[in-house]
Each structure stands twice: as structure tokens, then as C-alpha cells.
Amino acid sequence: MKRWRWIVGVLAFGVGATAAPAEAAAAVDVRLERDPRPGALSSALAVNLRVTVTQRATGAVPDDRFEVYAFAEPGTGAPTEYFPCAQEHDNSPEVPRGIYMCTVLLNHGGRWRFQSVVNQLRVVPSDQPVTLGRAAQDFDIATAEVAPRLDVRRVKARVVEVALLWGHAAAAGVWLVAAGLVAALALPELRRRLSAFGVHRLEDRFDVLVKTLWTAAGTLVASGTYLLVNQTAYDTPFSSARLDAVFRLPYGKPYFLALGAKLGVYAVMLGASVALLREARRRLRLAMPMAGAAAVPAGDTLPAPDPATVAGAAVPAGVRAGAVALLAGTIGLSLSITVLKYLHELIEAARAVL
């Protein structure tokens, strides 16, 4: 008798364990629809979707978070891969919870059945997913565009864009060297590390150094602006709606955050170079034996500086802060460029499904 009770208990536990996911699956409703807002990808093969998850009993927004995916199946052929969806509330707090944004990449137009899958949020990624709900809708994608096949994909590049990339990198290197030489003239600690001959040569060619600095900065800004508009991994968003759309794409948010950090760091470095340049010019005037001399005629050389006069001049706190910003910015630029490079490669890999 005890054995039968034990068997019945085990069977009851097994039935309850298998029924738990079914009860959870019946707890939510899922609605799938097209997102009419423009996306970051201009291709008609990038279809934006909106998945709304609500409680089945009350129709209210659930408090729980979910793993939401979307994919599409053609009439004939293989389905797309599963694309993860992001909860819009995470980027736009004014939007209620339970609304997930997805972008599904197709390889041709026509009629497709789009499906969304809502899974229970897993604490351990290796656990088996528990599906709570599904939704499906058929949409006609009216386009003759066809994505290239992976086995015939070839690397394409335009000479002008490659030259701009190399020119941008070269201008950055020239600008950093010129800014470093200006900092060496502005700070007594750095001046003492140079030989008297080296300091004299820099001061003798100060005007050339300044022109080089600003020419490199102008080239860097001009080429960077062109690359920002035409060569980013996704189309650069210039509105809040497009920014929200691009943040929903694979690796879109960290990519443009890293790009924004790079631009911000360079803006700070540019301001720091201006402060260092003013200080270097002030010390250059102090070093000239004729008080008030501001320039030297073309072809002439500056008189020998007075080291005691230059060393005795106090350095403003803002100039020292500018030197620190220039050094820290160089490190920050290197890190942000490295992050952008790897994120760009990850984005290209994600888009390779086309």
C-alpha cells in the first residue's frame, strides 16, 4: 500500500511539473504588428516589427521581463534566423512596459509569415527556454530587391573612400604630434626634457607648427564628417526617432555610444590644444629679448630665448588641465577606436544573414 502511494505521488508531481509551463504559457497574450516608424536601415528587406505582451486575464502590462524573438518564413524556402527584440521602455521610459521592438532581415521580397516568440526570462542562459506565447502575421514585402548570397559576396570598396580613411588616420597622427610639440613648449617640465637646440628649433618654426596643427585639425574634422555621414555601420541617426530605431538593431546602441564618446573626447582634446597653444605663444613672447614682440619677419630667426624668464613664468591651472586632457584623450581615442572597430565587425557579421 505504501508503494502505491509513493508511485501516485511521483506521477502527480510529474503531471504538475509538465503542467506548470502550460499554465505559464496561458498567462500572456502576444500581438504582432508592423512598426510604421522609419528604421536605421533604408533597405526594404529590413522589416521593423512591434510585439506587445499583455496579461491574458486582465489585459494589463505584465511586470515580468521576457526573452522575445522574431523571425519570418517564406512560402517556400528556409526561414530567417531568430532576431532578438528589445523592450522599448528600456530606451524610452515614457513608453509602457511590454512593448518590444524587432528588426527582421529578409533576403528577398514577397509574402512572408512573421512570427514572434515570447519566452520566460532565463536566469541561466544554458537552461532550456520556456515558451509563454506566440503570434504570427502575414505581410507582403513589396520590393524587387534581393540580398546577395553569402557564397558570391565580394569585397567592394571605392578608391575615394579608402583614401579618405587613410587620410583621416594620417591627419589624426599629424595632429597628435603637433599638439604634443605645442604642449612641450607650453609646459616647463616638458621644455626641460628637450635640448636647448631642440627648443630653439621649435620656437624658430613656431608659425609652421601652428599651421600644421590647424591644417591637420581641419582635415581631420572634414574627413571625419564625411565618414560620419557615409561610412558608419548603420546610417547615422540625426533625429530622436531614428536614434531609437538604430538602438534596436544588433549592436547599434553600443556602436553609436562609442562613436559619440569618440567625438566628445576629440572635442575636449581640441579645446585643450587651444589652451596649450595660447600658453606656448605667451612663453614664446617672454623668451624674446624685445618686450612686446609678437612675430618675426619671414626668413628671420628668433633671438636666443632667456631660459630664466621662461622658467619663472607661472603655468595657469587650466593649461595643466589641458595637458592632462590631451594625454587622457589620446588613451580614450585609442580605446574608442578599438571598440568601434570590433563592433563594426560584429555588425557586419550580424548583417551577413542577407
NORUR-V959138 format. One record per pair of residues at least 6 apart in sequence whose ideal C-beta (glycine too) atoms are under 7 Angstrom apart, sorted by the first residue. I is the first residue (numbers start at 1). GAP is how many residues later the second one is. Records with the same first field share a line. If there is no record, write none. Layout:
I = GAP, GAP
This chain:
21 = 109
24 = 96, 106, 108
25 = 106, 107, 108
26 = 30
27 = 28, 29, 105
28 = 25, 26, 27, 28, 34, 90, 104, 105
29 = 25, 27, 104
30 = 21, 23, 86, 88, 103, 104, 105
31 = 21, 104
32 = 17, 19, 82, 84, 103, 104, 105
33 = 17, 104
34 = 15, 105
35 = 13, 14, 15, 66
37 = 11, 204, 208
38 = 203, 204, 207
39 = 7, 9, 64, 206
40 = 194, 195, 197, 202, 205, 206, 209, 212
41 = 193
42 = 193
43 = 102
44 = 65, 97, 99, 101
45 = 60, 61, 62, 98, 100, 102, 309
46 = 57, 59
47 = 57, 59, 94
48 = 55
49 = 21, 53, 55, 65
50 = 49, 51
51 = 17, 19, 34, 49, 51, 65
52 = 46, 47
53 = 9, 13, 45, 65
54 = 6, 7, 8, 44
55 = 7
61 = 35, 36, 37
62 = 36
64 = 57
65 = 56
66 = 52, 53, 54, 55, 66
67 = 52, 54, 55, 62
68 = 17, 32, 48, 50
69 = 13, 14, 15, 16, 48
70 = 13, 15, 32, 34, 44, 45, 46
71 = 8, 9, 10, 11, 12, 33, 44
72 = 7, 8, 32, 34, 40, 41, 42
73 = 6, 39, 40
74 = 36, 38
75 = 36
80 = 24, 25, 26, 273
81 = 272
83 = 19, 20, 21
85 = 15, 16, 17
86 = 14, 15, 162
87 = 10, 12, 13
88 = 7, 11, 12, 13
89 = 6, 7, 8, 10
91 = 153, 156
92 = 152
101 = 147
103 = 145, 146
104 = 10
105 = 246, 248, 249
106 = 6, 35
107 = 39, 40, 247
108 = 38, 39
109 = 32, 33, 34, 35, 36
110 = 31
111 = 27, 29
112 = 27, 29
113 = 23, 25
114 = 22, 23, 25
115 = 19, 21
116 = 18, 19
117 = 14, 17
118 = 14, 15
119 = 10, 11, 12, 13
120 = 10, 12
122 = 7
147 = 207
150 = 202
161 = 70
164 = 59, 62, 63
167 = 52, 56
168 = 52, 55, 56, 59
171 = 45, 48, 49, 52
172 = 48
174 = 38, 42
175 = 38, 41, 42, 45
176 = 154
178 = 31, 34, 35, 38
179 = 34, 94, 147
181 = 21, 28
182 = 27, 31, 91, 94, 95, 98
183 = 7, 93, 140, 143
184 = 6, 7, 10
185 = 6, 17, 18, 95, 98
186 = 90, 93, 94, 97, 133
187 = 128, 136
188 = 123, 127
191 = 8
202 = 7
203 = 81, 84, 99, 102
204 = 97, 98
206 = 78
210 = 67
213 = 60
217 = 53
228 = 8
229 = 7
233 = 22, 111, 114
234 = 12, 15, 18
237 = 6, 9
246 = 6, 10
247 = 6
250 = 97, 100
251 = 92, 95, 96, 99
254 = 89
255 = 85, 88, 92
258 = 78, 81, 82, 85
259 = 81
261 = 75
262 = 71, 74, 75, 78
265 = 64, 67, 68, 71
266 = 67
268 = 57, 61
269 = 56, 57, 60
272 = 50, 53, 54
273 = 53
275 = 43, 44, 47
276 = 43, 46, 47
279 = 37, 40
283 = 27, 30
285 = 8, 9
286 = 23, 24, 27
287 = 18, 19, 22, 23
288 = 14, 15
289 = 14, 17
296 = 6
